[in-house]
Amino acid sequence: MSLIERIHWLDAAIRDGAYPNPDTLKEKFGVSRRTAQSDYAHLRDNLGAPVDFHRDRGGWYYTEPAFALTCLLLTTGQRDSLQRAVQVARAYLGEHDAETLEKVIASASPLAPPPPPPVEAVYASVRLTHDVGSSPELLEDCHRAVRDRQKMWIRYYSARKDEETERLVQPYVVINEAGERHLIAWCELRDELRQFFAGRIRDWKVLNPTHAYSVDPGFDLQEYRRGFVAWHGEEPTVIRIKFSPYQSRWAREREFHDTQTIEEQPDGGVILTMRVAGMGEVLRWVLSYGPEAEVLEPQSLRTQVADAAKKISEIYNSSKL
């Protein structure tokens, strides 16, 4: 039996009130008394168990009866998966979430040997939240307000209007959209459901339980999140984008939206069709492909892309280095 197995058996025997001792371990596992004493010392000193020897019962017991060893037995694959989760958290969620996961891994299987150097790395091509992050205290309070149905007072900065307003909101849910945290809440100032980017909540306070509220039973998160990326609030529109044969090599591999369909073209290109809201986000996304993507419909989006391309051309044709 390994040290991990002996320690887990010893913990269970103590909690069962069996008062195990060195002789018990020696008989059970065929180890020496010295090894048995070492196991006891490891449980007490390294794992922090409140264990002592009961002279009348002749064995070990927990001086705090409610104590239980919270050691997880992880396979190599499970530990590797958790290590990858840490890397994903660091790339997409922020340092606080990564550190929290690392603490979980450290507390799991503390008797196992340290993991080898990672053989796989996870990177984010765009650092989504590190520059405009959300404080852990804010997120914790938002989660608590959602869970306990407590209203929140927030001071919110609107990037579109470049102004701050004070709001009383009824939090519905916190969502994580590509690493950005958003609070979906009923805004009493606007008298409608709104989405607040956590990075723009400048100040906040969770109000006492007397301000409790009920979530609209008709609220459907999946229906609400029908936009492209984190956009919402508009009626979905069918868009059709034609990718060049070159860019189609990558477009075929990716799922941009859960409503998408891809139609192959004779020249090797593809036409991507989606039904989404948030034309502002779609506009910026299409422009990121430059001449490799052409909007076929709607005409309004096609016109916006053409106008943006014209302005970009004018900037580069008139500017001097």
C-alpha positions in Angstrom: 0.0 0.0 0.0 1.2 3.5 -0.8 1.5 6.3 1.7 -1.6 8.0 0.2 -3.7 4.8 0.7 -2.4 4.3 4.3 -3.2 8.0 5.2 -6.7 7.8 3.8 -7.3 4.5 5.7 -5.9 6.0 8.8 -8.1 9.1 8.5 -11.2 6.9 8.0 -10.4 4.7 11.0 -9.9 7.7 13.2 -13.2 9.3 12.1 -15.0 5.9 12.7 -13.8 5.9 16.3 -11.6 2.8 15.9 -8.6 4.5 17.6 -5.9 3.0 15.4 -2.3 2.8 16.6 1.1 1.8 15.3 0.3 -1.9 15.8 -2.9 -1.5 13.9 -1.1 -0.1 10.9 1.7 -2.7 11.2 -0.9 -5.5 11.1 -3.1 -3.9 8.4 -0.3 -3.0 5.9 2.7 -5.0 6.9 4.8 -1.9 7.7 7.2 -1.4 10.5 6.3 0.5 13.7 8.7 3.2 12.6 6.8 3.7 9.3 3.5 3.7 11.2 4.8 6.4 13.5 6.0 8.3 10.4 2.5 8.1 8.9 1.0 9.5 12.1 3.5 12.4 12.1 2.8 13.1 8.5 -0.9 13.3 9.1 -0.4 15.6 12.1 2.5 17.8 10.9 2.2 18.0 7.1 -1.6 17.7 6.6 -2.5 19.7 9.7 -4.8 17.1 11.2 -5.8 17.7 14.9 -4.8 14.2 15.9 -3.5 13.0 19.3 -3.0 9.8 21.2 -5.8 8.7 23.6 -4.1 6.8 26.5 -7.3 5.2 27.8 -8.3 3.9 24.3 -4.8 3.1 23.2 -5.0 4.8 19.8 -5.2 8.0 17.8 -8.3 10.3 17.7 -9.2 13.7 16.4 -9.4 16.4 19.0 -11.8 18.2 16.7 -14.4 15.5 15.8 -15.7 17.4 12.8 -12.3 17.2 11.0 -12.0 15.2 7.9 -9.0 14.9 5.6 -9.9 16.8 2.4 -7.3 15.1 0.2 -8.4 14.2 -3.4 -6.9 11.3 -5.2 -6.2 12.5 -8.7 -5.1 10.5 -11.7 -2.3 11.9 -13.8 -4.8 12.8 -16.5 -7.1 14.6 -14.0 -4.2 16.6 -12.6 -3.1 17.6 -16.2 -6.6 18.7 -17.0 -6.6 21.0 -13.9 -3.2 22.4 -14.9 -4.6 23.2 -18.3 -7.6 24.9 -16.6 -5.1 27.1 -14.8 -3.5 28.2 -18.0 -6.9 28.9 -19.6 -8.0 30.9 -16.5 -4.7 32.9 -16.7 -5.2 33.7 -20.4 -9.0 34.4 -20.4 -10.2 35.0 -16.9 -7.4 36.8 -15.1 -4.8 36.2 -12.4 -7.3 35.9 -9.5 -9.1 32.9 -11.0 -5.8 31.3 -12.0 -4.5 31.6 -8.4 -7.7 30.2 -7.0 -7.4 27.1 -9.2 -3.8 26.7 -8.3 -4.8 26.6 -4.6 -7.3 23.9 -5.4 -4.7 21.8 -7.1 -2.2 22.4 -4.3 -4.8 21.1 -1.7 -5.6 18.1 -3.9 -3.4 15.0 -3.5 -0.9 16.8 -1.3 0.8 13.4 -0.8 1.5 12.9 -4.5 4.8 13.9 -6.0 5.0 17.4 -7.6 3.8 17.5 -11.2 6.4 17.4 -14.0 7.0 20.5 -16.2 3.9 21.1 -18.4 4.0 19.4 -21.8 1.2 21.6 -23.2 0.6 25.3 -23.2 -2.6 27.3 -23.6 -2.4 30.9 -24.9 -4.9 33.6 -25.8 -4.2 35.5 -29.0 -5.9 38.5 -27.4 -5.5 39.3 -23.7 -9.2 39.9 -23.1 -9.5 41.0 -19.5 -6.1 41.8 -18.1 -6.2 45.5 -19.0 -9.9 46.2 -18.2 -10.3 43.7 -15.4 -13.0 43.2 -12.8 -12.2 43.2 -9.1 -12.7 39.9 -7.3 -14.7 41.8 -4.6 -17.1 43.1 -7.2 -17.7 39.7 -8.8 -18.2 38.1 -5.4 -20.8 40.7 -4.4 -22.5 40.3 -7.8 -22.7 36.5 -7.3 -24.1 37.0 -3.8 -26.7 39.5 -5.0 -27.8 37.1 -7.7 -27.9 34.2 -5.3 -29.7 36.0 -2.5 -31.9 38.2 -4.7 -30.6 41.5 -3.3 -30.7 44.7 -5.2 -27.5 46.6 -5.9 -26.6 50.2 -6.2 -24.0 50.8 -8.9 -22.2 53.8 -10.4 -21.7 52.8 -14.0 -19.6 54.3 -16.8 -21.1 54.3 -20.3 -18.3 54.2 -22.9 -20.8 55.0 -25.6 -22.1 58.2 -23.9 -18.8 58.9 -22.0 -20.7 59.5 -18.8 -21.4 58.0 -15.3 -24.8 57.3 -13.9 -26.1 55.9 -10.6 -28.4 52.9 -11.0 -30.5 50.7 -8.8 -30.5 47.2 -10.4 -32.0 43.8 -9.8 -29.2 41.3 -10.7 -30.4 38.3 -12.8 -27.1 36.5 -13.7 -23.4 37.0 -14.2 -22.1 35.8 -17.6 -18.6 35.3 -18.8 -18.4 36.2 -22.5 -14.9 35.4 -23.9 -13.3 36.3 -20.6 -15.3 39.5 -20.0 -17.7 39.5 -17.0 -21.1 41.1 -17.5 -24.0 41.5 -15.0 -27.4 41.1 -16.6 -29.9 43.0 -14.4 -33.2 44.8 -14.4 -32.3 48.5 -14.4 -34.8 50.5 -12.4 -33.5 53.8 -14.0 -34.2 52.6 -17.5 -37.0 50.3 -16.6 -35.7 47.5 -18.7 -33.2 44.6 -18.7 -29.7 45.8 -19.2 -26.2 44.3 -19.5 -23.4 45.9 -17.5 -19.8 45.3 -18.3 -18.2 44.6 -14.9 -15.1 46.5 -15.8 -17.2 49.7 -16.0 -18.9 49.4 -12.6 -16.9 52.1 -10.8 -18.6 51.7 -7.4 -21.3 49.5 -5.9 -23.1 48.4 -2.9 -25.3 45.3 -2.2 -28.4 46.5 -0.4 -30.0 44.8 2.6 -32.6 41.9 2.2 -35.5 44.3 2.5 -34.9 45.2 -1.1 -35.4 41.6 -2.3 -37.0 41.1 -5.7 -38.1 38.3 -8.1 -36.7 37.4 -11.4 -39.1 37.8 -14.3 -40.3 34.2 -15.0 -40.2 34.9 -18.7 -36.4 35.6 -18.6 -34.6 33.2 -20.9 -30.8 33.5 -20.8 -30.3 31.7 -24.1 -32.7 33.9 -25.9 -31.2 37.0 -24.3 -27.7 36.0 -25.5 -28.7 35.8 -29.1 -26.3 38.5 -30.3 -22.9 38.2 -31.9 -20.2 38.1 -29.1 -21.6 39.9 -26.1 -24.1 42.2 -27.9 -27.8 42.1 -27.1 -30.9 44.2 -27.3 -31.5 44.1 -31.0 -33.7 41.9 -33.1 -31.6 39.2 -34.8 -30.8 39.8 -38.5 -29.7 37.3 -41.1 -26.2 38.1 -42.4 -24.3 36.5 -45.2 -20.6 36.8 -45.5 -18.6 35.5 -48.5 -15.0 34.5 -47.6 -12.3 34.3 -50.2 -10.9 30.9 -51.1 -7.8 31.7 -49.0 -9.7 32.8 -45.9 -12.2 29.9 -46.3 -9.5 27.5 -45.2 -9.9 28.9 -41.7 -13.6 29.7 -41.8 -14.5 26.1 -42.4 -12.7 25.1 -39.2 -14.5 27.5 -36.9 -17.9 27.9 -35.3 -18.7 31.7 -35.2 -22.3 31.3 -34.0 -24.7 28.5 -33.1 -27.0 29.5 -36.0 -24.4 29.4 -38.7 -24.4 27.5 -41.9 -21.6 27.3 -44.5 -22.2 27.0 -48.2 -19.4 26.0 -50.5 -18.7 28.0 -53.6 -17.3 27.0 -57.0 -14.2 29.2 -56.6 -13.2 27.5 -53.4 -14.7 30.1 -51.1 -17.6 29.8 -48.7 -20.6 31.8 -47.8 -21.3 32.0 -44.0 -24.9 32.6 -43.0 -25.9 33.5 -39.4 -28.9 35.0 -37.6 -27.5 37.4 -35.0 -28.0 40.7 -33.3 -25.5 43.4 -32.7 -24.5 44.8 -36.1 -21.8 47.0 -34.5 -19.9 43.9 -33.3 -20.4 42.2 -36.7 -19.1 45.3 -38.5 -15.9 45.3 -36.5 -15.5 41.5 -37.0 -16.0 41.7 -40.8 -13.5 44.6 -41.1 -10.9 42.5 -39.3 -10.7 40.2 -42.4 -10.0 43.1 -44.7 -10.5 42.2 -48.4 -10.9 38.5 -47.6 -14.5 38.9 -46.5 -17.5 40.5 -48.3 -20.9 41.2 -46.8 -23.6 40.0 -49.1 -26.5 41.0 -46.9 -28.0 42.9 -45.2 -27.5 45.9 -47.5 -27.3 48.2 -44.5 -24.2 46.3 -43.1 -22.7 46.1 -46.6 -23.0 49.9 -46.8 -21.4 50.4 -43.4 -18.4 48.2 -44.3 -18.0 50.0 -47.6 -18.1 53.4 -45.9 -15.5 52.2 -43.3 -13.3 50.9 -46.0 -13.5 54.2 -47.9 -12.5 56.1 -44.8 -9.6 53.8 -44.1 -8.4 54.2 -47.7 -8.6 58.0 -47.4 -6.6 58.0 -44.2 -3.7 56.0 -45.8 -3.8 57.8 -49.1 -3.6 61.3 -47.5 -1.3 60.6 -44.5 2.4 61.2 -44.7 5.0 59.3 -42.7 
